[in-house]
Amino acid sequence: MPKSTPLIKVESTKQYGAEVVLHGDVYDDAYKKAKELEEKESYVFVHPFNDEDVFRWTRNNSIRNFWMNYQKLI
């Protein structure tokens, strides 16, 4: 993740058991470092927005949040 990543996102990611490496000032710098570590250390790289599981999780949470808030309105 870039060094500018909000602490809450870093800590939330760590709670899933991930090792978080902060590198660079922007996403492209962090992505390049992640790909290097993937190759060098045999890590598994999970793309933050171009991954089917990430997309599915985001979609499901969005739907759930919508219905929770919708029910409060009616």
Secondary structure, DSSP 4 states (H G I P E B T S, - for coil): --TTS-HHHHHHHHHTTPPP---SSSHHHHHHHHHHHHHHH-PPP--SSS-HHHHHHHHHHHHHHHHHHHHHH-
